[in-house]
Amino acid sequence: MRQNDLTEAQKQAFEQNEADFRNLDDHVRDIRETARARLTANGWEPDSNDTRPCFSCPCPDLQVAAQGKCQRGGCHHPIYDHDLPR
C-alpha cells in the first residue's frame, strides 16, 4: 500500500505509532543515562569511547547477533541494554 492510498484513520494511526515510538526512545534514553550514572558513581569506567559496553553485565562491547542480542559469551543481553550512541 502506498502512502497516498492511506485513509485518514490509517494516517492518524501511523502518527500515533510514531509518537509512541518517540516516547519509548525518550524513556530508553533516560534509563541508559540512569544506568550510566549509577555505574559511574560506583567506579565503573568503560574501556574507551569506541565501545558499547553492557549496562546489565560487565560485557565490554556489543557484538550484534541476528536476534538483536549481544553474541559475546556471557552477555547475550538485548542491544538496548548496551551504551549506544546518544
ZAZADREN-503833 format. One line per 8 residues: number of its first residue (from 0); their letters; for each residue x, y, z of C-alpha. Coordinates in nm, 4 decimals. Layout:
NUM> a> X Y Z  ...;
REM end
This chain:
0> mrqndlte> 0.0000 0.0000 0.0000  0.1399 0.3394 -0.0922  0.1318 0.6375 0.1362  -0.1119 0.8174 -0.0968  -0.3585 0.5284 -0.0589  -0.3917 0.5571 0.3198  -0.7193 0.6565 0.4773  -0.7269 0.9421 0.7282;
8> aqkqafeq> -0.7717 0.6884 1.0081  -0.4654 0.4946 0.8907  -0.2600 0.8145 0.8688  -0.3649 0.9034 1.2209  -0.2754 0.5530 1.3423  0.0745 0.5881 1.1922  0.1165 0.9300 1.3545  0.0131 0.7883 1.6932;
16> neadfrnl> 0.2514 0.4953 1.6479  0.5365 0.7322 1.5632  0.4632 0.9407 1.8745  0.4599 0.6276 2.0913  0.7949 0.5143 1.9497  0.9452 0.8606 2.0180  0.8199 0.8340 2.3777  0.9804 0.4905 2.4014;
24> ddhvrdir> 1.3085 0.6339 2.2668  1.2978 0.9063 2.5331  1.2262 0.6513 2.8067  1.5087 0.4195 2.6966  1.7484 0.7170 2.6778  1.6545 0.8127 3.0360  1.7112 0.4552 3.1540  2.0544 0.4457 2.9852;
32> etararlt> 2.1534 0.7776 3.1434  2.0468 0.6492 3.4860  2.2346 0.3217 3.4326  2.5487 0.5049 3.3176  2.5339 0.7414 3.6177  2.4751 0.4531 3.8611  2.7746 0.2585 3.7321  2.9978 0.5670 3.7121;
40> angwepds> 2.9091 0.6591 4.0724  3.0344 0.3142 4.1697  3.3710 0.3493 3.9962  3.2878 0.1944 3.6578  3.4586 0.3396 3.3544  3.4172 0.1952 3.0063  3.7385 0.0983 2.8247  3.7039 0.3625 2.5536;
48> ndtrpcfs> 3.4544 0.5827 2.3751  3.4594 0.3476 2.0762  3.2932 0.0616 2.2658  2.9315 -0.0080 2.3558  2.9523 -0.1779 2.6959  2.6533 -0.3501 2.8515  2.4810 -0.1858 3.1468  2.3411 -0.5202 3.2684;
56> cpcpdlqv> 2.6704 -0.7118 3.2898  3.0454 -0.6493 3.2530  3.0400 -0.7155 2.8757  3.2963 -0.4676 2.7347  3.1482 -0.4230 2.3871  2.8351 -0.5153 2.1940  2.8671 -0.7827 1.9264  2.5332 -0.7874 1.7463;
64> aaqgkcqr> 2.3735 -1.1207 1.6650  2.0897 -1.1685 1.4187  1.8334 -1.1857 1.7025  1.9176 -0.8319 1.8182  2.1121 -0.9530 2.1186  2.4803 -0.9406 2.2007  2.6534 -1.2570 2.0895  2.9546 -1.2045 2.3167;
72> ggchhpiy> 2.9939 -1.5014 2.5517  2.8498 -1.4333 2.8955  2.6360 -1.1395 2.7816  2.3539 -1.2164 2.5384  2.1617 -0.9077 2.6580  1.9493 -0.7133 2.4078  2.1032 -0.4285 2.2108  1.9162 -0.1709 2.4199;
80> dhdlpr> 2.0991 -0.2868 2.7355  2.4217 -0.1523 2.5838  2.5609 0.2008 2.5834  2.4578 0.3060 2.2358  2.5426 0.6444 2.0839  2.3227 0.9251 2.2082;
REM end
